[in-house]
């Protein structure tokens, strides 16, 4: 009797943890993807703001806007470069057309 109860409890815990789209792991992954998306959008807005104000966007500026370390900001900027949103040339960040369009969409 006790063994059967332990098996049922174990199965229930596994289901709660790994249920597709509803389990703890799926919700954690979705939250992580959302947090990364928000950081990328905030970085785009920061770079756009600098460009509009005639300032040079920097890694430190993006890190400050995101409230993360420069390492984490560099990681996000690398992802953005892979997606064709920004370019990084000789220490200067620039929005590519796709990144500029997305930044303007977010701002509006």
Secondary structure, DSSP 8 states (H G I E B T S, - for coil): -HHHHHHHHHHHHHHHHH-TTTSHHHHHHHHHHHHHHHHHHHHHHHHHHHHHTT----HHHHHHHHTS-HHHHHHHHHHHHHTTSEEEETTEEEE-HHHHHHHHHHH-
